[in-house]
Amino acid sequence: LSGAKTRLPWLIRRNGLHCCRAGSLLVSLRMLYLVFCRIAEWLTLFPETSAAKDVEILVLRHENAVLRRANPRPRLDWADRGLRSAP
């Protein structure tokens, strides 16, 4: 297509840059899809019962306990304690 002058309706050239109407359409569709997904998530959380919330809290507490066992707190030695107590 070096010498051919073809004009595509979805491709516009402005200031040496190619702007694509199809690209903006895809961005718009993607945005609508993300908004729809977020609204669907909110609607699924709305009718949640207190029992389901309690189960979720228990699962998160268990996950937190497992992560604490995997990465325990570092023990402070005398130099660390002295550094923390200094003003």
DRENVEX-611593 format. One record per atom (N, C-alpha, C): residue number from 1; residue in three letters; chain; atom name; x, y, z. Coordinates in Angstrom, 3 decimals, decimal comma. Layout:
REM DRENVEX-611593
<rec num="NUM" residuo="ALA" cadena="A" atomo="CA" xx="X" yy="Y" zz="Z"/>
...
END
This chain:
REM DRENVEX-611593
<rec num="1" residuo="LEU" cadena="A" atomo="N" xx="0,806" yy="-1,189" zz="0,000"/>
<rec num="1" residuo="LEU" cadena="A" atomo="CA" xx="0,000" yy="0,000" zz="0,000"/>
<rec num="1" residuo="LEU" cadena="A" atomo="C" xx="0,855" yy="1,262" zz="0,000"/>
<rec num="2" residuo="SER" cadena="A" atomo="N" xx="2,086" yy="1,158" zz="-0,501"/>
<rec num="2" residuo="SER" cadena="A" atomo="CA" xx="2,969" yy="2,321" zz="-0,450"/>
<rec num="2" residuo="SER" cadena="A" atomo="C" xx="2,488" yy="3,440" zz="-1,358"/>
<rec num="3" residuo="GLY" cadena="A" atomo="N" xx="2,070" yy="3,123" zz="-2,567"/>
<rec num="3" residuo="GLY" cadena="A" atomo="CA" xx="1,651" yy="4,161" zz="-3,490"/>
<rec num="3" residuo="GLY" cadena="A" atomo="C" xx="0,149" yy="4,315" zz="-3,577"/>
<rec num="4" residuo="ALA" cadena="A" atomo="N" xx="-0,584" yy="3,375" zz="-3,066"/>
<rec num="4" residuo="ALA" cadena="A" atomo="CA" xx="-2,039" yy="3,418" zz="-3,188"/>
<rec num="4" residuo="ALA" cadena="A" atomo="C" xx="-2,618" yy="4,385" zz="-2,169"/>
<rec num="5" residuo="LYS" cadena="A" atomo="N" xx="-3,559" yy="5,152" zz="-2,626"/>
<rec num="5" residuo="LYS" cadena="A" atomo="CA" xx="-4,237" yy="6,089" zz="-1,732"/>
<rec num="5" residuo="LYS" cadena="A" atomo="C" xx="-5,613" yy="5,521" zz="-1,422"/>
<rec num="6" residuo="THR" cadena="A" atomo="N" xx="-5,683" yy="4,765" zz="-0,368"/>
<rec num="6" residuo="THR" cadena="A" atomo="CA" xx="-6,964" yy="4,198" zz="0,039"/>
<rec num="6" residuo="THR" cadena="A" atomo="C" xx="-7,465" yy="4,988" zz="1,229"/>
<rec num="7" residuo="ARG" cadena="A" atomo="N" xx="-8,754" yy="5,183" zz="1,281"/>
<rec num="7" residuo="ARG" cadena="A" atomo="CA" xx="-9,343" yy="5,925" zz="2,381"/>
<rec num="7" residuo="ARG" cadena="A" atomo="C" xx="-10,249" yy="4,960" zz="3,151"/>
<rec num="8" residuo="LEU" cadena="A" atomo="N" xx="-9,873" yy="4,723" zz="4,390"/>
<rec num="8" residuo="LEU" cadena="A" atomo="CA" xx="-10,663" yy="3,848" zz="5,233"/>
<rec num="8" residuo="LEU" cadena="A" atomo="C" xx="-11,539" yy="4,705" zz="6,139"/>
<rec num="9" residuo="PRO" cadena="A" atomo="N" xx="-12,839" yy="4,395" zz="6,256"/>
<rec num="9" residuo="PRO" cadena="A" atomo="CA" xx="-13,727" yy="5,256" zz="7,049"/>
<rec num="9" residuo="PRO" cadena="A" atomo="C" xx="-13,426" yy="5,213" zz="8,548"/>
<rec num="10" residuo="TRP" cadena="A" atomo="N" xx="-12,788" yy="4,160" zz="9,020"/>
<rec num="10" residuo="TRP" cadena="A" atomo="CA" xx="-12,530" yy="4,060" zz="10,448"/>
<rec num="10" residuo="TRP" cadena="A" atomo="C" xx="-11,130" yy="4,525" zz="10,824"/>
<rec num="11" residuo="LEU" cadena="A" atomo="N" xx="-10,356" yy="5,010" zz="9,845"/>
<rec num="11" residuo="LEU" cadena="A" atomo="CA" xx="-8,995" yy="5,453" zz="10,130"/>
<rec num="11" residuo="LEU" cadena="A" atomo="C" xx="-8,845" yy="6,903" zz="9,689"/>
<rec num="12" residuo="ILE" cadena="A" atomo="N" xx="-8,483" yy="7,764" zz="10,609"/>
<rec num="12" residuo="ILE" cadena="A" atomo="CA" xx="-8,333" yy="9,180" zz="10,313"/>
<rec num="12" residuo="ILE" cadena="A" atomo="C" xx="-6,906" yy="9,583" zz="10,651"/>
<rec num="13" residuo="ARG" cadena="A" atomo="N" xx="-6,307" yy="10,427" zz="9,817"/>
<rec num="13" residuo="ARG" cadena="A" atomo="CA" xx="-4,949" yy="10,889" zz="10,081"/>
<rec num="13" residuo="ARG" cadena="A" atomo="C" xx="-5,005" yy="12,365" zz="10,463"/>
<rec num="14" residuo="ARG" cadena="A" atomo="N" xx="-4,510" yy="12,670" zz="11,667"/>
<rec num="14" residuo="ARG" cadena="A" atomo="CA" xx="-4,476" yy="14,044" zz="12,147"/>
<rec num="14" residuo="ARG" cadena="A" atomo="C" xx="-3,073" yy="14,353" zz="12,658"/>
<rec num="15" residuo="ASN" cadena="A" atomo="N" xx="-2,464" yy="15,375" zz="12,143"/>
<rec num="15" residuo="ASN" cadena="A" atomo="CA" xx="-1,147" yy="15,833" zz="12,576"/>
<rec num="15" residuo="ASN" cadena="A" atomo="C" xx="-0,111" yy="14,714" zz="12,573"/>
<rec num="16" residuo="GLY" cadena="A" atomo="N" xx="-0,178" yy="13,856" zz="11,599"/>
<rec num="16" residuo="GLY" cadena="A" atomo="CA" xx="0,791" yy="12,775" zz="11,484"/>
<rec num="16" residuo="GLY" cadena="A" atomo="C" xx="0,501" yy="11,589" zz="12,389"/>
<rec num="17" residuo="LEU" cadena="A" atomo="N" xx="-0,520" yy="11,662" zz="13,224"/>
<rec num="17" residuo="LEU" cadena="A" atomo="CA" xx="-0,875" yy="10,562" zz="14,123"/>
<rec num="17" residuo="LEU" cadena="A" atomo="C" xx="-2,123" yy="9,875" zz="13,601"/>
<rec num="18" residuo="HIS" cadena="A" atomo="N" xx="-2,193" yy="8,601" zz="13,773"/>
<rec num="18" residuo="HIS" cadena="A" atomo="CA" xx="-3,361" yy="7,840" zz="13,340"/>
<rec num="18" residuo="HIS" cadena="A" atomo="C" xx="-4,306" yy="7,687" zz="14,526"/>
<rec num="19" residuo="CYS" cadena="A" atomo="N" xx="-5,500" yy="8,164" zz="14,354"/>
<rec num="19" residuo="CYS" cadena="A" atomo="CA" xx="-6,533" yy="8,006" zz="15,370"/>
<rec num="19" residuo="CYS" cadena="A" atomo="C" xx="-7,543" yy="7,007" zz="14,829"/>
<rec num="20" residuo="CYS" cadena="A" atomo="N" xx="-7,948" yy="6,111" zz="15,629"/>
<rec num="20" residuo="CYS" cadena="A" atomo="CA" xx="-8,821" yy="5,050" zz="15,159"/>
<rec num="20" residuo="CYS" cadena="A" atomo="C" xx="-10,168" yy="5,149" zz="15,870"/>
<rec num="21" residuo="ARG" cadena="A" atomo="N" xx="-11,227" yy="5,319" zz="15,101"/>
<rec num="21" residuo="ARG" cadena="A" atomo="CA" xx="-12,559" yy="5,355" zz="15,705"/>
<rec num="21" residuo="ARG" cadena="A" atomo="C" xx="-12,916" yy="4,014" zz="16,304"/>
<rec num="22" residuo="ALA" cadena="A" atomo="N" xx="-12,427" yy="2,942" zz="15,715"/>
<rec num="22" residuo="ALA" cadena="A" atomo="CA" xx="-12,710" yy="1,611" zz="16,250"/>
<rec num="22" residuo="ALA" cadena="A" atomo="C" xx="-12,084" yy="1,460" zz="17,636"/>
<rec num="23" residuo="GLY" cadena="A" atomo="N" xx="-10,928" yy="2,068" zz="17,844"/>
<rec num="23" residuo="GLY" cadena="A" atomo="CA" xx="-10,275" yy="2,003" zz="19,154"/>
<rec num="23" residuo="GLY" cadena="A" atomo="C" xx="-11,090" yy="2,689" zz="20,222"/>
<rec num="24" residuo="SER" cadena="A" atomo="N" xx="-11,664" yy="3,859" zz="19,896"/>
<rec num="24" residuo="SER" cadena="A" atomo="CA" xx="-12,486" yy="4,554" zz="20,886"/>
<rec num="24" residuo="SER" cadena="A" atomo="C" xx="-13,778" yy="3,788" zz="21,144"/>
<rec num="25" residuo="LEU" cadena="A" atomo="N" xx="-14,278" yy="3,106" zz="20,129"/>
<rec num="25" residuo="LEU" cadena="A" atomo="CA" xx="-15,465" yy="2,273" zz="20,329"/>
<rec num="25" residuo="LEU" cadena="A" atomo="C" xx="-15,146" yy="1,113" zz="21,265"/>
<rec num="26" residuo="LEU" cadena="A" atomo="N" xx="-13,990" yy="0,506" zz="21,088"/>
<rec num="26" residuo="LEU" cadena="A" atomo="CA" xx="-13,591" yy="-0,590" zz="21,970"/>
<rec num="26" residuo="LEU" cadena="A" atomo="C" xx="-13,401" yy="-0,112" zz="23,405"/>
<rec num="27" residuo="VAL" cadena="A" atomo="N" xx="-12,825" yy="1,073" zz="23,559"/>
<rec num="27" residuo="VAL" cadena="A" atomo="CA" xx="-12,650" yy="1,624" zz="24,905"/>
<rec num="27" residuo="VAL" cadena="A" atomo="C" xx="-14,008" yy="1,876" zz="25,549"/>
<rec num="28" residuo="SER" cadena="A" atomo="N" xx="-14,943" yy="2,392" zz="24,788"/>
<rec num="28" residuo="SER" cadena="A" atomo="CA" xx="-16,283" yy="2,647" zz="25,314"/>
<rec num="28" residuo="SER" cadena="A" atomo="C" xx="-16,977" yy="1,346" zz="25,721"/>
<rec num="29" residuo="LEU" cadena="A" atomo="N" xx="-16,861" yy="0,331" zz="24,878"/>
<rec num="29" residuo="LEU" cadena="A" atomo="CA" xx="-17,462" yy="-0,964" zz="25,215"/>
<rec num="29" residuo="LEU" cadena="A" atomo="C" xx="-16,815" yy="-1,574" zz="26,450"/>
<rec num="30" residuo="ARG" cadena="A" atomo="N" xx="-15,508" yy="-1,442" zz="26,544"/>
<rec num="30" residuo="ARG" cadena="A" atomo="CA" xx="-14,791" yy="-1,963" zz="27,718"/>
<rec num="30" residuo="ARG" cadena="A" atomo="C" xx="-15,267" yy="-1,248" zz="28,985"/>
<rec num="31" residuo="MET" cadena="A" atomo="N" xx="-15,442" yy="0,069" zz="28,903"/>
<rec num="31" residuo="MET" cadena="A" atomo="CA" xx="-15,907" yy="0,838" zz="30,054"/>
<rec num="31" residuo="MET" cadena="A" atomo="C" xx="-17,313" yy="0,412" zz="30,462"/>
<rec num="32" residuo="LEU" cadena="A" atomo="N" xx="-18,188" yy="0,231" zz="29,497"/>
<rec num="32" residuo="LEU" cadena="A" atomo="CA" xx="-19,544" yy="-0,237" zz="29,811"/>
<rec num="32" residuo="LEU" cadena="A" atomo="C" xx="-19,523" yy="-1,622" zz="30,445"/>
<rec num="33" residuo="TYR" cadena="A" atomo="N" xx="-18,655" yy="-2,491" zz="29,946"/>
<rec num="33" residuo="TYR" cadena="A" atomo="CA" xx="-18,535" yy="-3,837" zz="30,511"/>
<rec num="33" residuo="TYR" cadena="A" atomo="C" xx="-18,065" yy="-3,771" zz="31,960"/>
<rec num="34" residuo="LEU" cadena="A" atomo="N" xx="-17,067" yy="-2,932" zz="32,247"/>
<rec num="34" residuo="LEU" cadena="A" atomo="CA" xx="-16,559" yy="-2,817" zz="33,613"/>
<rec num="34" residuo="LEU" cadena="A" atomo="C" xx="-17,609" yy="-2,238" zz="34,559"/>
<rec num="35" residuo="VAL" cadena="A" atomo="N" xx="-18,377" yy="-1,262" zz="34,087"/>
<rec num="35" residuo="VAL" cadena="A" atomo="CA" xx="-19,448" yy="-0,706" zz="34,909"/>
<rec num="35" residuo="VAL" cadena="A" atomo="C" xx="-20,503" yy="-1,766" zz="35,188"/>
<rec num="36" residuo="PHE" cadena="A" atomo="N" xx="-20,860" yy="-2,538" zz="34,177"/>
<rec num="36" residuo="PHE" cadena="A" atomo="CA" xx="-21,838" yy="-3,615" zz="34,367"/>
<rec num="36" residuo="PHE" cadena="A" atomo="C" xx="-21,336" yy="-4,639" zz="35,378"/>
<rec num="37" residuo="CYS" cadena="A" atomo="N" xx="-20,065" yy="-5,024" zz="35,275"/>
<rec num="37" residuo="CYS" cadena="A" atomo="CA" xx="-19,511" yy="-6,001" zz="36,221"/>
<rec num="37" residuo="CYS" cadena="A" atomo="C" xx="-19,528" yy="-5,461" zz="37,647"/>
<rec num="38" residuo="ARG" cadena="A" atomo="N" xx="-19,181" yy="-4,189" zz="37,816"/>
<rec num="38" residuo="ARG" cadena="A" atomo="CA" xx="-19,171" yy="-3,596" zz="39,165"/>
<rec num="38" residuo="ARG" cadena="A" atomo="C" xx="-20,576" yy="-3,551" zz="39,747"/>
<rec num="39" residuo="ILE" cadena="A" atomo="N" xx="-21,553" yy="-3,185" zz="38,954"/>
<rec num="39" residuo="ILE" cadena="A" atomo="CA" xx="-22,937" yy="-3,138" zz="39,437"/>
<rec num="39" residuo="ILE" cadena="A" atomo="C" xx="-23,416" yy="-4,542" zz="39,789"/>
<rec num="40" residuo="ALA" cadena="A" atomo="N" xx="-23,052" yy="-5,530" zz="38,984"/>
<rec num="40" residuo="ALA" cadena="A" atomo="CA" xx="-23,436" yy="-6,918" zz="39,279"/>
<rec num="40" residuo="ALA" cadena="A" atomo="C" xx="-22,805" yy="-7,385" zz="40,593"/>
<rec num="41" residuo="GLU" cadena="A" atomo="N" xx="-21,555" yy="-6,994" zz="40,846"/>
<rec num="41" residuo="GLU" cadena="A" atomo="CA" xx="-20,917" yy="-7,353" zz="42,120"/>
<rec num="41" residuo="GLU" cadena="A" atomo="C" xx="-21,662" yy="-6,732" zz="43,291"/>
<rec num="42" residuo="TRP" cadena="A" atomo="N" xx="-22,021" yy="-5,464" zz="43,171"/>
<rec num="42" residuo="TRP" cadena="A" atomo="CA" xx="-22,745" yy="-4,803" zz="44,255"/>
<rec num="42" residuo="TRP" cadena="A" atomo="C" xx="-24,104" yy="-5,453" zz="44,489"/>
<rec num="43" residuo="LEU" cadena="A" atomo="N" xx="-24,781" yy="-5,834" zz="43,426"/>
<rec num="43" residuo="LEU" cadena="A" atomo="CA" xx="-26,097" yy="-6,450" zz="43,583"/>
<rec num="43" residuo="LEU" cadena="A" atomo="C" xx="-26,003" yy="-7,826" zz="44,231"/>
<rec num="44" residuo="THR" cadena="A" atomo="N" xx="-24,907" yy="-8,539" zz="44,005"/>
<rec num="44" residuo="THR" cadena="A" atomo="CA" xx="-24,773" yy="-9,847" zz="44,652"/>
<rec num="44" residuo="THR" cadena="A" atomo="C" xx="-24,444" yy="-9,701" zz="46,128"/>
<rec num="45" residuo="LEU" cadena="A" atomo="N" xx="-23,806" yy="-8,601" zz="46,522"/>
<rec num="45" residuo="LEU" cadena="A" atomo="CA" xx="-23,490" yy="-8,394" zz="47,932"/>
<rec num="45" residuo="LEU" cadena="A" atomo="C" xx="-24,689" yy="-7,879" zz="48,717"/>
<rec num="46" residuo="PHE" cadena="A" atomo="N" xx="-25,637" yy="-7,260" zz="48,056"/>
<rec num="46" residuo="PHE" cadena="A" atomo="CA" xx="-26,760" yy="-6,629" zz="48,737"/>
<rec num="46" residuo="PHE" cadena="A" atomo="C" xx="-27,623" yy="-7,604" zz="49,543"/>
<rec num="47" residuo="PRO" cadena="A" atomo="N" xx="-28,099" yy="-8,714" zz="48,982"/>
<rec num="47" residuo="PRO" cadena="A" atomo="CA" xx="-28,996" yy="-9,582" zz="49,756"/>
<rec num="47" residuo="PRO" cadena="A" atomo="C" xx="-28,270" yy="-10,597" zz="50,648"/>
<rec num="48" residuo="GLU" cadena="A" atomo="N" xx="-27,000" yy="-10,364" zz="50,941"/>
<rec num="48" residuo="GLU" cadena="A" atomo="CA" xx="-26,223" yy="-11,325" zz="51,721"/>
<rec num="48" residuo="GLU" cadena="A" atomo="C" xx="-26,755" yy="-11,392" zz="53,161"/>
<rec num="49" residuo="THR" cadena="A" atomo="N" xx="-26,905" yy="-12,593" zz="53,688"/>
<rec num="49" residuo="THR" cadena="A" atomo="CA" xx="-27,429" yy="-12,769" zz="55,036"/>
<rec num="49" residuo="THR" cadena="A" atomo="C" xx="-26,316" yy="-12,615" zz="56,060"/>
<rec num="50" residuo="SER" cadena="A" atomo="N" xx="-26,698" yy="-12,519" zz="57,308"/>
<rec num="50" residuo="SER" cadena="A" atomo="CA" xx="-25,703" yy="-12,378" zz="58,371"/>
<rec num="50" residuo="SER" cadena="A" atomo="C" xx="-24,899" yy="-13,668" zz="58,535"/>
<rec num="51" residuo="ALA" cadena="A" atomo="N" xx="-25,500" yy="-14,812" zz="58,241"/>
<rec num="51" residuo="ALA" cadena="A" atomo="CA" xx="-24,768" yy="-16,074" zz="58,332"/>
<rec num="51" residuo="ALA" cadena="A" atomo="C" xx="-23,662" yy="-16,127" zz="57,290"/>
<rec num="52" residuo="ALA" cadena="A" atomo="N" xx="-23,948" yy="-15,661" zz="56,099"/>
<rec num="52" residuo="ALA" cadena="A" atomo="CA" xx="-22,921" yy="-15,635" zz="55,054"/>
<rec num="52" residuo="ALA" cadena="A" atomo="C" xx="-21,794" yy="-14,685" zz="55,425"/>
<rec num="53" residuo="LYS" cadena="A" atomo="N" xx="-22,129" yy="-13,564" zz="56,041"/>
<rec num="53" residuo="LYS" cadena="A" atomo="CA" xx="-21,106" yy="-12,620" zz="56,484"/>
<rec num="53" residuo="LYS" cadena="A" atomo="C" xx="-20,243" yy="-13,227" zz="57,583"/>
<rec num="54" residuo="ASP" cadena="A" atomo="N" xx="-20,889" yy="-13,974" zz="58,502"/>
<rec num="54" residuo="ASP" cadena="A" atomo="CA" xx="-20,129" yy="-14,633" zz="59,572"/>
<rec num="54" residuo="ASP" cadena="A" atomo="C" xx="-19,163" yy="-15,667" zz="59,009"/>
<rec num="55" residuo="VAL" cadena="A" atomo="N" xx="-19,599" yy="-16,412" zz="58,014"/>
<rec num="55" residuo="VAL" cadena="A" atomo="CA" xx="-18,729" yy="-17,406" zz="57,382"/>
<rec num="55" residuo="VAL" cadena="A" atomo="C" xx="-17,561" yy="-16,712" zz="56,702"/>
<rec num="56" residuo="GLU" cadena="A" atomo="N" xx="-17,833" yy="-15,605" zz="56,036"/>
<rec num="56" residuo="GLU" cadena="A" atomo="CA" xx="-16,753" yy="-14,873" zz="55,368"/>
<rec num="56" residuo="GLU" cadena="A" atomo="C" xx="-15,735" yy="-14,344" zz="56,378"/>
<rec num="57" residuo="ILE" cadena="A" atomo="N" xx="-16,201" yy="-13,856" zz="57,518"/>
<rec num="57" residuo="ILE" cadena="A" atomo="CA" xx="-15,289" yy="-13,379" zz="58,564"/>
<rec num="57" residuo="ILE" cadena="A" atomo="C" xx="-14,440" yy="-14,520" zz="59,085"/>
<rec num="58" residuo="LEU" cadena="A" atomo="N" xx="-15,039" yy="-15,693" zz="59,303"/>
<rec num="58" residuo="LEU" cadena="A" atomo="CA" xx="-14,270" yy="-16,848" zz="59,783"/>
<rec num="58" residuo="LEU" cadena="A" atomo="C" xx="-13,219" yy="-17,278" zz="58,766"/>
<rec num="59" residuo="VAL" cadena="A" atomo="N" xx="-13,567" yy="-17,270" zz="57,502"/>
<rec num="59" residuo="VAL" cadena="A" atomo="CA" xx="-12,602" yy="-17,645" zz="56,456"/>
<rec num="59" residuo="VAL" cadena="A" atomo="C" xx="-11,448" yy="-16,651" zz="56,422"/>
<rec num="60" residuo="LEU" cadena="A" atomo="N" xx="-11,755" yy="-15,360" zz="56,519"/>
<rec num="60" residuo="LEU" cadena="A" atomo="CA" xx="-10,691" yy="-14,355" zz="56,507"/>
<rec num="60" residuo="LEU" cadena="A" atomo="C" xx="-9,803" yy="-14,452" zz="57,744"/>
<rec num="61" residuo="ARG" cadena="A" atomo="N" xx="-10,379" yy="-14,766" zz="58,900"/>
<rec num="61" residuo="ARG" cadena="A" atomo="CA" xx="-9,559" yy="-14,953" zz="60,110"/>
<rec num="61" residuo="ARG" cadena="A" atomo="C" xx="-8,632" yy="-16,152" zz="59,955"/>
<rec num="62" residuo="HIS" cadena="A" atomo="N" xx="-9,145" yy="-17,233" zz="59,380"/>
<rec num="62" residuo="HIS" cadena="A" atomo="CA" xx="-8,317" yy="-18,415" zz="59,155"/>
<rec num="62" residuo="HIS" cadena="A" atomo="C" xx="-7,189" yy="-18,100" zz="58,178"/>
<rec num="63" residuo="GLU" cadena="A" atomo="N" xx="-7,504" yy="-17,379" zz="57,119"/>
<rec num="63" residuo="GLU" cadena="A" atomo="CA" xx="-6,483" yy="-17,008" zz="56,136"/>
<rec num="63" residuo="GLU" cadena="A" atomo="C" xx="-5,410" yy="-16,130" zz="56,783"/>
<rec num="64" residuo="ASN" cadena="A" atomo="N" xx="-5,826" yy="-15,224" zz="57,647"/>
<rec num="64" residuo="ASN" cadena="A" atomo="CA" xx="-4,884" yy="-14,372" zz="58,352"/>
<rec num="64" residuo="ASN" cadena="A" atomo="C" xx="-3,980" yy="-15,199" zz="59,272"/>
<rec num="65" residuo="ALA" cadena="A" atomo="N" xx="-4,550" yy="-16,178" zz="59,962"/>
<rec num="65" residuo="ALA" cadena="A" atomo="CA" xx="-3,753" yy="-17,028" zz="60,851"/>
<rec num="65" residuo="ALA" cadena="A" atomo="C" xx="-2,738" yy="-17,849" zz="60,062"/>
<rec num="66" residuo="VAL" cadena="A" atomo="N" xx="-3,134" yy="-18,374" zz="58,914"/>
<rec num="66" residuo="VAL" cadena="A" atomo="CA" xx="-2,219" yy="-19,151" zz="58,080"/>
<rec num="66" residuo="VAL" cadena="A" atomo="C" xx="-1,074" yy="-18,272" zz="57,593"/>
<rec num="67" residuo="LEU" cadena="A" atomo="N" xx="-1,376" yy="-17,053" zz="57,179"/>
<rec num="67" residuo="LEU" cadena="A" atomo="CA" xx="-0,331" yy="-16,148" zz="56,709"/>
<rec num="67" residuo="LEU" cadena="A" atomo="C" xx="0,611" yy="-15,746" zz="57,837"/>
<rec num="68" residuo="ARG" cadena="A" atomo="N" xx="0,105" yy="-15,593" zz="59,052"/>
<rec num="68" residuo="ARG" cadena="A" atomo="CA" xx="0,977" yy="-15,272" zz="60,185"/>
<rec num="68" residuo="ARG" cadena="A" atomo="C" xx="1,911" yy="-16,437" zz="60,500"/>
<rec num="69" residuo="ARG" cadena="A" atomo="N" xx="1,434" yy="-17,664" zz="60,354"/>
<rec num="69" residuo="ARG" cadena="A" atomo="CA" xx="2,310" yy="-18,817" zz="60,587"/>
<rec num="69" residuo="ARG" cadena="A" atomo="C" xx="3,385" yy="-18,912" zz="59,523"/>
<rec num="70" residuo="ALA" cadena="A" atomo="N" xx="3,052" yy="-18,543" zz="58,303"/>
<rec num="70" residuo="ALA" cadena="A" atomo="CA" xx="4,025" yy="-18,626" zz="57,216"/>
<rec num="70" residuo="ALA" cadena="A" atomo="C" xx="5,092" yy="-17,545" zz="57,344"/>
<rec num="71" residuo="ASN" cadena="A" atomo="N" xx="4,718" yy="-16,370" zz="57,852"/>
<rec num="71" residuo="ASN" cadena="A" atomo="CA" xx="5,648" yy="-15,257" zz="58,006"/>
<rec num="71" residuo="ASN" cadena="A" atomo="C" xx="5,566" yy="-14,734" zz="59,442"/>
<rec num="72" residuo="PRO" cadena="A" atomo="N" xx="6,252" yy="-15,375" zz="60,373"/>
<rec num="72" residuo="PRO" cadena="A" atomo="CA" xx="6,152" yy="-14,924" zz="61,768"/>
<rec num="72" residuo="PRO" cadena="A" atomo="C" xx="6,849" yy="-13,579" zz="61,964"/>
<rec num="73" residuo="ARG" cadena="A" atomo="N" xx="6,502" yy="-12,925" zz="63,065"/>
<rec num="73" residuo="ARG" cadena="A" atomo="CA" xx="7,135" yy="-11,645" zz="63,398"/>
<rec num="73" residuo="ARG" cadena="A" atomo="C" xx="8,599" yy="-11,863" zz="63,734"/>
<rec num="74" residuo="PRO" cadena="A" atomo="N" xx="9,460" yy="-10,956" zz="63,301"/>
<rec num="74" residuo="PRO" cadena="A" atomo="CA" xx="10,870" yy="-11,099" zz="63,674"/>
<rec num="74" residuo="PRO" cadena="A" atomo="C" xx="11,075" yy="-10,786" zz="65,159"/>
<rec num="75" residuo="ARG" cadena="A" atomo="N" xx="11,960" yy="-11,535" zz="65,790"/>
<rec num="75" residuo="ARG" cadena="A" atomo="CA" xx="12,246" yy="-11,296" zz="67,204"/>
<rec num="75" residuo="ARG" cadena="A" atomo="C" xx="13,296" yy="-10,205" zz="67,329"/>
<rec num="76" residuo="LEU" cadena="A" atomo="N" xx="13,049" yy="-9,292" zz="68,268"/>
<rec num="76" residuo="LEU" cadena="A" atomo="CA" xx="13,974" yy="-8,195" zz="68,479"/>
<rec num="76" residuo="LEU" cadena="A" atomo="C" xx="15,082" yy="-8,621" zz="69,449"/>
<rec num="77" residuo="ASP" cadena="A" atomo="N" xx="16,324" yy="-8,294" zz="69,122"/>
<rec num="77" residuo="ASP" cadena="A" atomo="CA" xx="17,417" yy="-8,556" zz="70,064"/>
<rec num="77" residuo="ASP" cadena="A" atomo="C" xx="17,692" yy="-7,282" zz="70,862"/>
<rec num="78" residuo="TRP" cadena="A" atomo="N" xx="18,700" yy="-7,291" zz="71,721"/>
<rec num="78" residuo="TRP" cadena="A" atomo="CA" xx="18,945" yy="-6,171" zz="72,629"/>
<rec num="78" residuo="TRP" cadena="A" atomo="C" xx="19,303" yy="-4,886" zz="71,881"/>
<rec num="79" residuo="ALA" cadena="A" atomo="N" xx="19,994" yy="-4,990" zz="70,764"/>
<rec num="79" residuo="ALA" cadena="A" atomo="CA" xx="20,362" yy="-3,793" zz="69,997"/>
<rec num="79" residuo="ALA" cadena="A" atomo="C" xx="19,123" yy="-3,148" zz="69,377"/>
<rec num="80" residuo="ASP" cadena="A" atomo="N" xx="18,201" yy="-3,958" zz="68,886"/>
<rec num="80" residuo="ASP" cadena="A" atomo="CA" xx="16,965" yy="-3,419" zz="68,316"/>
<rec num="80" residuo="ASP" cadena="A" atomo="C" xx="16,133" yy="-2,735" zz="69,376"/>
<rec num="81" residuo="ARG" cadena="A" atomo="N" xx="16,038" yy="-3,351" zz="70,548"/>
<rec num="81" residuo="ARG" cadena="A" atomo="CA" xx="15,261" yy="-2,748" zz="71,625"/>
<rec num="81" residuo="ARG" cadena="A" atomo="C" xx="15,886" yy="-1,433" zz="72,071"/>
<rec num="82" residuo="GLY" cadena="A" atomo="N" xx="17,205" yy="-1,393" zz="72,131"/>
<rec num="82" residuo="GLY" cadena="A" atomo="CA" xx="17,874" yy="-0,148" zz="72,525"/>
<rec num="82" residuo="GLY" cadena="A" atomo="C" xx="17,661" yy="0,956" zz="71,502"/>
<rec num="83" residuo="LEU" cadena="A" atomo="N" xx="17,657" yy="0,592" zz="70,237"/>
<rec num="83" residuo="LEU" cadena="A" atomo="CA" xx="17,437" yy="1,583" zz="69,182"/>
<rec num="83" residuo="LEU" cadena="A" atomo="C" xx="16,019" yy="2,133" zz="69,231"/>
<rec num="84" residuo="ARG" cadena="A" atomo="N" xx="15,066" yy="1,261" zz="69,513"/>
<rec num="84" residuo="ARG" cadena="A" atomo="CA" xx="13,663" yy="1,714" zz="69,577"/>
<rec num="84" residuo="ARG" cadena="A" atomo="C" xx="13,370" yy="2,542" zz="70,798"/>
<rec num="85" residuo="SER" cadena="A" atomo="N" xx="14,102" yy="2,318" zz="71,893"/>
<rec num="85" residuo="SER" cadena="A" atomo="CA" xx="13,834" yy="3,073" zz="73,119"/>
<rec num="85" residuo="SER" cadena="A" atomo="C" xx="14,550" yy="4,408" zz="73,137"/>
<rec num="86" residuo="ALA" cadena="A" atomo="N" xx="15,521" yy="4,619" zz="72,261"/>
<rec num="86" residuo="ALA" cadena="A" atomo="CA" xx="16,251" yy="5,888" zz="72,234"/>
<rec num="86" residuo="ALA" cadena="A" atomo="C" xx="15,357" yy="6,995" zz="71,680"/>
<rec num="87" residuo="PRO" cadena="A" atomo="N" xx="15,422" yy="8,185" zz="72,298"/>
<rec num="87" residuo="PRO" cadena="A" atomo="CA" xx="14,566" yy="9,295" zz="71,817"/>
<rec num="87" residuo="PRO" cadena="A" atomo="C" xx="15,046" yy="9,885" zz="70,525"/>
END
